Structure formats: C-alpha cells, structure tokens
Amino acid sequence: MDLKTSVSVSATGLRAQALRMRVIAENLANQDSVADTPGGTPYRRKVATFHAELDRATGGTGVEVKNVTTDRSDFTRVYQPGNPAADEKGYVLKPNVNGLVEAADMRAAQRAYEANLSAIEAAKGMTMRTIDLLK
C-alpha cells in the first residue's frame, strides 16, 4: 500500500469517527429530555453503524457510514406526577440513553480518531524523510 492510499484510508476513519462522536454528543445532550406531550415518546438513542468500502481509485479499503439508526430498546419509566409529560398514572418516559455507555463509546471513538490521526502523521513523516533522502 502506498502512502497516498494509507492517508486516504485513515482519512475515511477520521470522518467516520467524527460522525460517531457527533451522534454520541447528541445522545448525551438529550439524555434527560422528556416528551413534549403527556404520555408521549421521548428522544431515542441513535447509533452510527459503519461498513468497509473499497476505493477503486486507490485500491484501499476505507470506512463508510452505513447509516445512523435509532436504538429500539425500552424507555425507562419514572414516577413524576407533577411533570407536564407525565401520563395519567403519573409516569414519565425517559430516553433510552445511558450516560456511562455513551461516555465509554465516546472514549472508544476518540481513541479510534487518534489512531487514524497518528497513522496520517506517520505517513507524513515517512514522506518527509523520503524527500530528505532524495536531496
């Protein structure tokens, strides 16, 4: 694999992990939100999924975002009869977002982003050393 291809593959990883971090940030921002109407459904957690994509121009296999889907797991019910979003029994549905899970996912996305950035820096360093040798 040549340096241009390796940088291109790492760049697709950077874009994918940046999107993943944006989705996680949206989940964290909405983890305490409730429905607009009594008994309504609150925010649903979103999850970014990826797949390998062959770049025919370079021959490298990069990462592409397949889609951003909603997590279909159950909402939590909390008894809050004074809440405007409470149903007739006084229960409020809370989003299916777990802050600890999101923090762990954010950390994993951050590390993957840093790994791709390091790969690009290594390719850049190898290119600069090659140019220095050719002088």
C-alpha positions as CSV (number, residue, x, y, z in Angstrom):
1,M,0.0,0.0,0.0
2,D,1.5,3.4,-0.9
3,L,1.5,6.4,1.3
4,K,-1.4,8.2,-0.6
5,T,-3.6,5.2,-0.1
6,S,-2.8,4.8,3.6
7,V,-3.6,8.5,4.2
8,S,-6.8,8.1,2.2
9,V,-7.9,5.1,4.3
10,S,-7.1,6.9,7.6
11,A,-9.0,10.0,6.4
12,T,-12.1,7.8,6.0
13,G,-11.6,6.6,9.5
14,L,-11.3,10.2,10.8
15,R,-14.6,11.2,9.1
16,A,-16.4,8.1,10.4
17,Q,-15.3,8.6,14.0
18,A,-16.1,12.3,13.8
19,L,-19.6,11.5,12.9
20,R,-19.8,8.9,15.6
21,M,-18.7,11.4,18.2
22,R,-21.4,13.9,16.9
23,V,-24.1,11.2,17.3
24,I,-22.9,10.4,20.8
25,A,-22.8,14.1,21.8
26,E,-26.4,14.4,20.6
27,N,-27.4,11.4,22.7
28,L,-25.7,12.9,25.8
29,A,-27.4,16.2,25.2
30,N,-30.8,14.6,25.1
31,Q,-30.4,12.0,27.9
32,D,-32.6,14.0,30.3
33,S,-35.2,15.2,27.8
34,V,-38.8,14.2,28.0
35,A,-41.7,14.1,25.6
36,D,-43.5,17.3,24.5
37,T,-46.9,15.8,25.3
38,P,-48.2,13.8,28.3
39,G,-47.6,10.1,27.7
40,G,-45.6,10.8,24.5
41,T,-42.3,9.2,23.5
42,P,-39.0,10.9,24.4
43,Y,-35.8,11.1,22.5
44,R,-34.5,7.7,21.2
45,R,-30.8,7.0,21.4
46,K,-29.0,7.0,18.0
47,V,-26.2,4.6,16.9
48,A,-23.9,5.1,13.9
49,T,-23.0,1.9,12.0
50,F,-20.1,1.5,9.6
51,H,-19.0,-0.8,6.8
52,A,-15.9,-1.3,4.7
53,E,-15.8,0.4,1.4
54,L,-13.4,-0.3,-1.4
55,D,-12.0,2.8,-3.1
56,R,-11.5,1.7,-6.7
57,A,-9.2,4.6,-7.5
58,T,-6.6,3.8,-4.8
59,G,-7.3,0.2,-4.1
60,G,-7.6,0.8,-0.4
61,T,-10.5,-0.3,1.8
62,G,-11.8,2.6,3.9
63,V,-14.7,3.1,6.3
64,E,-18.0,4.5,5.3
65,V,-21.0,5.3,7.5
66,K,-23.7,2.8,6.7
67,N,-26.4,4.6,8.5
68,V,-27.5,6.2,11.7
69,T,-30.3,4.2,13.3
70,T,-32.3,4.6,16.4
71,D,-31.9,2.2,19.3
72,R,-35.2,0.3,19.8
73,S,-34.5,-0.6,23.5
74,D,-37.1,0.2,26.1
75,F,-37.5,3.6,27.7
76,T,-37.2,3.9,31.5
77,R,-40.3,4.9,33.4
78,V,-40.0,7.3,36.3
79,Y,-42.8,8.3,38.7
80,Q,-43.1,12.1,38.5
81,P,-46.8,13.0,38.8
82,G,-46.1,16.8,38.7
83,N,-44.2,16.6,35.4
84,P,-46.1,18.0,32.4
85,A,-45.0,15.0,30.3
86,A,-46.5,12.5,32.8
87,D,-49.2,10.1,31.7
88,E,-52.5,9.7,33.5
89,K,-50.8,7.4,36.1
90,G,-48.0,9.9,36.8
91,Y,-45.2,8.2,35.0
92,V,-42.8,9.9,32.6
93,L,-40.9,8.0,29.9
94,K,-37.2,8.9,29.9
95,P,-34.9,8.4,26.9
96,N,-33.1,5.1,26.5
97,V,-29.7,6.8,26.8
98,N,-27.3,5.6,29.4
99,G,-24.6,8.2,30.2
100,L,-22.0,5.7,31.1
101,V,-22.4,3.7,27.9
102,E,-22.2,6.9,25.9
103,A,-19.1,8.0,27.8
104,A,-17.4,4.7,27.0
105,D,-18.5,4.9,23.3
106,M,-17.1,8.5,23.2
107,R,-13.8,7.3,24.6
108,A,-13.6,4.5,22.1
109,A,-14.4,6.9,19.2
110,Q,-11.8,9.3,20.5
111,R,-9.2,6.7,20.6
112,A,-10.0,5.4,17.1
113,Y,-9.9,9.0,15.8
114,E,-6.5,9.5,17.5
115,A,-5.2,6.2,16.0
116,N,-6.2,7.4,12.5
117,L,-4.6,10.7,13.1
118,S,-1.4,9.0,14.2
119,A,-1.3,6.9,11.0
120,I,-1.6,10.0,8.9
121,E,1.2,11.7,10.9
122,A,3.4,8.6,10.4
123,A,2.7,8.6,6.6
124,K,3.6,12.3,6.5
125,G,6.8,11.7,8.5
126,M,7.8,8.9,6.1
127,T,7.1,11.1,3.1
128,M,9.3,13.9,4.6
129,R,12.1,11.5,5.4
130,T,11.9,10.2,1.8
131,I,12.1,13.7,0.4
132,D,15.1,14.5,2.7
133,L,16.9,11.3,1.4
134,L,16.4,12.4,-2.2
135,K,18.0,15.8,-1.7
